[in-house]
């Protein structure tokens, strides 16, 4: 497992408080934050 992969892979959410996955490796059915925000499911996150 590469360092970048390990840094992004946290399916339990222990590190950031929400589950995180490397690009394109999230389980089917999970939507990115931006997509969820457009649907009104979460508050948009400013960068």
KEVEX-567342 format. One record per atom (N, C-alpha, C, O): residue number from 0; residue in three letters; chain; atom name; x, y negated, z negated. Coordinates in nm, 4 decimals. Atoms other than C-alpha are relative to their C-alpha. Layout:
 seq type mol atom        X        Y        Z
 NUM  Ala   A   CA        X        Y        Z
...
END
This chain:
 seq type mol atom        X        Y        Z
   0  Unk   A    N   0.0859   0.1171   0.0000
   0  Unk   A   CA   0.0000   0.0000   0.0000
   0  Unk   A    C   0.0904  -0.1233   0.0000
   0  Unk   A    O   0.1781  -0.1368  -0.0853
   1  Unk   A    N  -0.0790   0.1212  -0.0079
   1  Unk   A   CA   0.1472  -0.3341   0.1042
   1  Unk   A    C  -0.0369  -0.0989  -0.1099
   1  Unk   A    O  -0.1439  -0.0897  -0.1701
   2  Unk   A    N   0.0221   0.0989   0.1067
   2  Unk   A   CA   0.1772  -0.6255  -0.1372
   2  Unk   A    C  -0.1242  -0.0858   0.0269
   2  Unk   A    O  -0.2019  -0.1136  -0.0644
   3  Unk   A    N   0.1168   0.0826  -0.0333
   3  Unk   A   CA  -0.0816  -0.8352   0.0482
   3  Unk   A    C  -0.1283   0.0800  -0.0183
   3  Unk   A    O  -0.2283   0.0272  -0.0669
   4  Unk   A    N   0.1169  -0.0865   0.0162
   4  Unk   A   CA  -0.3242  -0.5424   0.0522
   4  Unk   A    C  -0.0335   0.0143  -0.1477
   4  Unk   A    O  -0.1493   0.0004  -0.1869
   5  Unk   A    N   0.0214  -0.0188   0.1439
   5  Unk   A   CA  -0.2795  -0.4820  -0.3206
   5  Unk   A    C  -0.0515  -0.1274  -0.0655
   5  Unk   A    O  -0.1325  -0.1212  -0.1580
   6  Unk   A    N   0.0426   0.1278   0.0569
   6  Unk   A   CA  -0.3277  -0.8515  -0.3965
   6  Unk   A    C  -0.1480  -0.0271   0.0281
   6  Unk   A    O  -0.2158  -0.0903  -0.0530
   7  Unk   A    N   0.1385   0.0259  -0.0401
   7  Unk   A   CA  -0.6641  -0.8575  -0.2149
   7  Unk   A    C  -0.0962   0.1094  -0.0424
   7  Unk   A    O  -0.2168   0.0852  -0.0479
   8  Unk   A    N   0.0891  -0.1123   0.0291
   8  Unk   A   CA  -0.8008  -0.5172  -0.3164
   8  Unk   A    C  -0.0310   0.0066  -0.1483
   8  Unk   A    O   0.0516   0.0506  -0.2282
   9  Unk   A    N   0.0465  -0.0032   0.1390
   9  Unk   A   CA  -0.9974  -0.5513  -0.6397
   9  Unk   A    C  -0.1503   0.0269   0.0004
   9  Unk   A    O  -0.2290  -0.0638  -0.0269
  10  Unk   A    N   0.1427  -0.0288  -0.0113
  10  Unk   A   CA  -1.3315  -0.3718  -0.5974
  10  Unk   A    C  -0.0769  -0.0129  -0.1309
  10  Unk   A    O  -0.1992  -0.0264  -0.1288
  11  Unk   A    N   0.0697   0.0129   0.1286
  11  Unk   A   CA  -1.4096  -0.3937  -0.9702
  11  Unk   A    C  -0.0205  -0.1461  -0.0396
  11  Unk   A    O  -0.1035  -0.1757  -0.1256
  12  Unk   A    N   0.0116   0.1419   0.0328
  12  Unk   A   CA  -1.3672  -0.7726  -0.9809
  12  Unk   A    C   0.0763  -0.0398  -0.1254
  12  Unk   A    O   0.0527  -0.1475  -0.1801
  13  Unk   A    N  -0.0746   0.0272   0.1231
  13  Unk   A   CA  -1.1258  -0.7551  -1.2756
  13  Unk   A    C   0.0892  -0.1244   0.0111
  13  Unk   A    O   0.1034  -0.1981  -0.0865
  14  Unk   A    N  -0.0944   0.1104  -0.0148
  14  Unk   A   CA  -0.8830  -1.0139  -1.1348
  14  Unk   A    C  -0.0683  -0.1359   0.0136
  14  Unk   A    O  -0.0309  -0.2308  -0.0553
  15  Unk   A    N   0.0615   0.1295  -0.0304
  15  Unk   A   CA  -1.1125  -1.2899  -1.0027
  15  Unk   A    C  -0.1445  -0.0138  -0.0482
  15  Unk   A    O  -0.2042  -0.1206  -0.0347
  16  Unk   A    N   0.1379   0.0055   0.0467
  16  Unk   A   CA  -1.4505  -1.2039  -1.1526
  16  Unk   A    C  -0.1018   0.0416   0.1046
  16  Unk   A    O  -0.2199   0.0575   0.0736
  17  Unk   A    N   0.0846  -0.0516  -0.1082
  17  Unk   A   CA  -1.5924  -1.0932  -0.8173
  17  Unk   A    C   0.0818   0.1023   0.0772
  17  Unk   A    O   0.2038   0.0884   0.0861
  18  Unk   A    N  -0.0756  -0.0979  -0.0782
  18  Unk   A   CA  -1.4981  -0.7913  -0.6061
  18  Unk   A    C   0.0652  -0.0650   0.1213
  18  Unk   A    O   0.0034  -0.1473   0.1889
  19  Unk   A    N  -0.0707   0.0506  -0.1179
  19  Unk   A   CA  -1.2382  -0.8704  -0.3396
  19  Unk   A    C   0.0576   0.1173   0.0782
  19  Unk   A    O   0.0974   0.2187   0.0209
  20  Unk   A    N  -0.0493  -0.1050  -0.0889
  20  Unk   A   CA  -1.1279  -0.6639  -0.0407
  20  Unk   A    C   0.0860  -0.0632   0.1085
  20  Unk   A    O   0.0635  -0.1785   0.1452
  21  Unk   A    N  -0.0776   0.0497  -0.1139
  21  Unk   A   CA  -0.8658  -0.7035   0.2339
  21  Unk   A    C  -0.0911  -0.0171   0.1221
  21  Unk   A    O  -0.1987   0.0422   0.1291
  22  Unk   A    N   0.0742   0.0297  -0.1216
  22  Unk   A   CA  -0.9872  -0.8312   0.5725
  22  Unk   A    C  -0.0506   0.1274   0.0655
  22  Unk   A    O   0.0268   0.2195   0.0917
  23  Unk   A    N   0.0698  -0.1082  -0.0704
  23  Unk   A   CA  -1.2360  -0.5907   0.7346
  23  Unk   A    C  -0.0041   0.1325  -0.0759
  23  Unk   A    O  -0.0369   0.2348  -0.0158
  24  Unk   A    N   0.0037  -0.1249   0.0757
  24  Unk   A   CA  -1.2121  -0.3308   0.4550
  24  Unk   A    C  -0.1075   0.0017  -0.1077
  24  Unk   A    O  -0.1114   0.0940  -0.1891
  25  Unk   A    N   0.1102   0.0010   0.0964
  25  Unk   A   CA  -1.5162  -0.4291   0.2490
  25  Unk   A    C  -0.1011   0.1081   0.0396
  25  Unk   A    O  -0.1139   0.1408   0.1576
  26  Unk   A    N   0.1023  -0.1005  -0.0312
  26  Unk   A   CA  -1.7903  -0.1658   0.2232
  26  Unk   A    C  -0.1089  -0.0578   0.0902
  26  Unk   A    O  -0.1355  -0.1779   0.0879
  27  Unk   A    N   0.1096   0.0432  -0.0874
  27  Unk   A   CA  -2.0703  -0.1813   0.4787
  27  Unk   A    C  -0.1101  -0.0658  -0.0821
  27  Unk   A    O  -0.1426  -0.0206  -0.1919
  28  Unk   A    N   0.1098   0.0677   0.0664
  28  Unk   A   CA  -2.3463  -0.4205   0.3838
  28  Unk   A    C   0.0415  -0.1200  -0.0826
  28  Unk   A    O  -0.0439  -0.2004  -0.1198
  29  Unk   A    N  -0.0450   0.1177   0.0736
  29  Unk   A   CA  -2.1323  -0.6732   0.1979
  29  Unk   A    C   0.0194  -0.1152   0.0972
  29  Unk   A    O   0.0792  -0.0976   0.2033
  30  Unk   A    N  -0.0133   0.1179  -0.0844
  30  Unk   A   CA  -2.1494  -1.0232   0.3442
  30  Unk   A    C   0.1018  -0.0956  -0.0612
  30  Unk   A    O   0.1131  -0.1027  -0.1836
  31  Unk   A    N  -0.0917   0.1013   0.0520
  31  Unk   A   CA  -1.8816  -1.2935   0.3135
  31  Unk   A    C  -0.0764  -0.1086  -0.0763
  31  Unk   A    O  -0.1967  -0.1256  -0.0567
  32  Unk   A    N   0.0623   0.1054   0.0800
  32  Unk   A   CA  -1.9517  -1.5792   0.0722
  32  Unk   A    C  -0.0694  -0.1019   0.0888
  32  Unk   A    O  -0.1805  -0.1449   0.0580
  33  Unk   A    N   0.0599   0.1009  -0.0882
  33  Unk   A   CA  -2.0173  -1.8213   0.3588
  33  Unk   A    C  -0.1331   0.0487   0.0563
  33  Unk   A    O  -0.2290  -0.0282   0.0632
  34  Unk   A    N   0.1251  -0.0543  -0.0534
  34  Unk   A   CA  -2.2824  -1.5921   0.5088
  34  Unk   A    C  -0.1073   0.0058  -0.1075
  34  Unk   A    O  -0.2238  -0.0243  -0.0816
  35  Unk   A    N   0.0951  -0.0065   0.1108
  35  Unk   A   CA  -2.4452  -1.5412   0.1701
  35  Unk   A    C  -0.0509  -0.1392  -0.0367
  35  Unk   A    O  -0.1683  -0.1556  -0.0698
  36  Unk   A    N   0.0392   0.1370   0.0322
  36  Unk   A   CA  -2.4484  -1.9167   0.1069
  36  Unk   A    C  -0.1009  -0.0525   0.1014
  36  Unk   A    O  -0.1959  -0.1213   0.0642
  37  Unk   A    N   0.0952   0.0432  -0.1028
  37  Unk   A   CA  -2.6249  -1.9808   0.4379
  37  Unk   A    C  -0.1380   0.0594  -0.0239
  37  Unk   A    O  -0.2394  -0.0019   0.0096
  38  Unk   A    N   0.1277  -0.0660   0.0300
  38  Unk   A   CA  -2.8939  -1.7365   0.3264
  38  Unk   A    C  -0.0577  -0.0467  -0.1330
  38  Unk   A    O  -0.1688  -0.0075  -0.1687
  39  Unk   A    N   0.0461   0.0494   0.1277
  39  Unk   A   CA  -2.9245  -1.9157  -0.0085
  39  Unk   A    C   0.0236   0.0953  -0.1150
  39  Unk   A    O  -0.0337   0.0778  -0.2225
  40  Unk   A    N  -0.0243  -0.0994   0.1039
  40  Unk   A   CA  -2.7920  -1.6192  -0.2065
  40  Unk   A    C   0.1023  -0.0460  -0.1027
  40  Unk   A    O   0.0948  -0.0068  -0.2191
  41  Unk   A    N  -0.1016   0.0520   0.0925
  41  Unk   A   CA  -2.4944  -1.7983  -0.3609
  41  Unk   A    C   0.0238  -0.1466   0.0302
  41  Unk   A    O  -0.0087  -0.1956   0.1384
  42  Unk   A    N  -0.0359   0.1399  -0.0198
  42  Unk   A   CA  -2.3781  -2.1532  -0.4070
  42  Unk   A    C   0.1262  -0.0054   0.0838
  42  Unk   A    O   0.2188   0.0721   0.0600
  43  Unk   A    N  -0.1173   0.0140  -0.0857
  43  Unk   A   CA  -2.1284  -2.2613  -0.1408
  43  Unk   A    C   0.1204  -0.0394  -0.0845
  43  Unk   A    O   0.1100  -0.1193  -0.1775
  44  Unk   A    N  -0.1242   0.0254   0.0717
  44  Unk   A   CA  -1.7702  -2.2684  -0.2625
  44  Unk   A    C   0.0818  -0.1007   0.0793
  44  Unk   A    O   0.1074  -0.0796   0.1979
  45  Unk   A    N  -0.0841   0.0980  -0.0692
  45  Unk   A   CA  -1.5633  -2.5751  -0.1770
  45  Unk   A    C   0.1444   0.0421  -0.0145
  45  Unk   A    O   0.1838   0.1012  -0.1150
  46  Unk   A    N  -0.1414  -0.0398   0.0021
  46  Unk   A   CA  -1.1997  -2.5241  -0.0926
  46  Unk   A    C   0.0879  -0.1135  -0.0360
  46  Unk   A    O   0.2098  -0.0975  -0.0424
END
